Amino acid sequence: MQFISKTIPASKRVALVAHDNRKGDLIEWCSRHKPLLQQHRLLGTGTTGTRLEAATGLEVEKLLSGPLGGDQQIGAQIAEGRIDLLVFFWDPFEPMPHDPDVKALLRIAAVWNIPVACNSASADMMIQSTLMGSDFDRPVPDYAGYLAGR
Ligand SMILES: O=C(CO)COP(=O)(O)O
């Protein structure tokens, strides 16, 4: 597979998603990183976004709730090249009614080489490297060859 280089502009788009048992962890993480996060564009699934705004005062563009299609909306934005970082605190203990959507979101993030953090340790590292620099150079997969061979 080939890659093309894409320089991400200084202000990035960060998708924030958490399952119910992990929303507290995401609120804690966003509160800790509020000074940095508020310099970027934040979006999230419906309930996550609402809870984050109320708890932290950060402005979050709210999509549909995850089980109603919010995960798929974020996946679509990833495929369109509109997301630079996905912070998705998914629940490792509870199956979800929309597990296929959860899997699809994680898959499309892998397809497009998007940094994905599933817990605060990985999110702490990724926020340093993804959001702190002025510009961030991310290799974007070029699937032209793959499609031509089908
Ligand atoms: O279910 C989710 C992610 O799979 C999150 O959805 P909510 O933010 O609406 O709870």
The ligand as a MOL file (V3000), in Angstrom:
LIG
                    3D

  0  0  0     0  0            999 V3000
M  V30 BEGIN CTAB
M  V30 COUNTS 10 9 0 0 0
M  V30 BEGIN ATOM
M  V30 1 O -22.7330 4.6010 21.9110 0
M  V30 2 C -21.7960 5.3460 21.7770 0
M  V30 3 C -20.5820 4.9180 21.0510 0
M  V30 4 O -20.6750 3.6380 20.4890 0
M  V30 5 C -21.8280 6.7080 22.3300 0
M  V30 6 O -23.0890 7.2680 22.1500 0
M  V30 7 P -23.5950 8.3940 23.1130 0
M  V30 8 O -22.5360 9.4190 23.2070 0
M  V30 9 O -24.8420 8.9390 22.4770 0
M  V30 10 O -23.8620 7.7210 24.4420 0
M  V30 END ATOM
M  V30 BEGIN BOND
M  V30 1 2 1 2
M  V30 2 1 2 3
M  V30 3 1 2 5
M  V30 4 1 3 4
M  V30 5 1 5 6
M  V30 6 1 6 7
M  V30 7 2 7 8
M  V30 8 1 7 9
M  V30 9 1 7 10
M  V30 END BOND
M  V30 END CTAB
M  END
